[in-house]
Amino acid sequence: MIVNIIQIIISIILIAVILLQQRGTGLGAAFGGEGNIYRTKRGLEKSLHIVTIILVIIFLGTALFNVLY
C-alpha cells in the first residue's frame, strides 16, 4: 500500500521535472533549420537531467518491488 503511494508521488514529480526541461530540437530542425549543433548541458538544465535519471531509477525500482512483493 505504501509502495503505491510512493510510486504515485514519484511519478507526479517525474512528470513535473520532465516538463521543466527544455527541448533540444524544435520544429525548426524538422524543417531544415540548424538542429545539428551539439551543446553541453549546464546549470539548471544539467541538474534537471540528473534528477530525471535518479527519479526514473527510483520509479523503476518501486515498480519492480511492487510486482515482486
PyMOL commands that set and color helices and strands:
alter all, ss='L'
color gray80, all
select helices_A, chain A and resi 2-20+27-30+44-68
alter helices_A, ss='H'
color red, helices_A
deselect
rebuild
show_as cartoon
